[in-house]
């Protein structure tokens, strides 16, 4: 059995070019579907680009959930019979702007998530979300979604894992920082750790293409429930289509030895300090 084929479409959205971004995203989705993908992940803020001058520019580029970009992604999901997970600059009902991600299948919009943990200057542009990552059943997969920096908070990743997620999809824009020669980007290491700690598959889709002086890791990766990469990472400047056949039933087995289980071994009775924000 081949399992569920998951794809990460690593390419370069451009700030201020929504029509070009839609066209590039549509091409990526079609290419991934042609490669046999069942679940297709696009980068963070794929609709708009990332490096905004200010909140006003982001507001001009933001779209509602029933806007043209989500509409096109939904039409492609329906036409091709795939699941699309992608990053959106979302305009809320009251005009607030969110760094969001959506999940669509042949029936339409299945879930929308607003990034809770905002990175650096995102705090000057976006409102933070206030809801946990959703878990939805699509194409026989228990799938969850969060955005980029969210992945660095173990408590946050644990929530969808405990709710039964087999696959966590993470649209990302990972800014490139210096790292020791020969070492993987720390963002990739965290994705592997999140997968291993929860015995859950993780598909993190990064971007490339310098934007207003910011370079990116280009570290898209698909990780199995043991924490090992199935596809990627190949950090660099290249646009890539990564695919991996994921046996997602493995994510329902949380045992890591004859006597250990990553969920059964939790001592939540001793974790109250975390809930209270104390160390």
Secondary structure, 3 states (H helix, E strand, C coil): CCCEEEEEEECCCCCCCHHHHHHHHHHHHHHHHHCCCCEEECCCCCCCCCCCCCHHHHHHHCECCCCHHHHHHHHHHHHHCCEEEEEEEEECCCCCEEEEEEEEECCEEEEEEECCCCCHHHHHCCCCCCCCCCEEEECCEEEEEEEHHHHHCHHHHHHHHHCCCCEEEEECCCECCCCCCCCCCHHHHHHHHHHHHHCCEEEEECCCCCECCECECCCCEEECCCCCEEEECCCCCCCEEEEEEECHHHHHCCEEECCEECCCCCCHHHCHHHHCCCC
